[in-house]
Amino acid sequence: MTRLEQDICLIGMPGSGKSTIGKLLGQRFKVSFYDIDRYIEKKHQKKVSEIYKESEENFRVIEKIAIKEIINLSPRIISTGGGTVKSDSSMTLLKKDRLILFINRPIEEIKDEIDINRPIFSNDSTRIYKLYEERYPLYKRYSDIEIINSGDINLVIKKIINKVNYNLGV
């Protein structure tokens, strides 16, 4: 696959590798990549964690507006925040004309790398397990393809390309 046949949206837990994988796929296919959280931070001049801490409900509204704006920019690859799947309307927007990839990284690997001081984890290292339990069914419901992100990132990228090609019948 030398060119991207369909736009891709990456979903998964915080720390699953969505942004890293999105950047690498964007470079590989020479297409635009947008990280929704970074887009929000740039637009609002605030960290996503600060906006979220003020009000999750308000954050989800801001996130949906950002999704609409990003979609209008004709991106090829989009990385979502870990909780985007909680908004059916946001996921409906993202699913239209896009292949949804669930980046599933082992929780123990995520736990070793993330900052548990983020508001979503409430300084509780066990909260990540609860979040995964809550969100896993949503990731499965919305995804077209599940990718296990563990080990060599280059092999993960190859696996994504192979699965995307297979899914598209290329």
Secondary structure, DSSP 8 states (H G I E B T S, - for coil): --S-SSEEEEE--TTSSHHHHHHHHHHHHT--EEEHHHHHHHHHTS-HHHHHHH-HHHHHHHHHHHHHHHHHT--SEEE--TTGGG-HHHHHHHHTTEEEEEEE--HHHHHHHS-TTSGGGTT-TTHHHHHHHHHHHHHHHH-SEEEE--S-HHHHHHHHHHHHHHHHT-
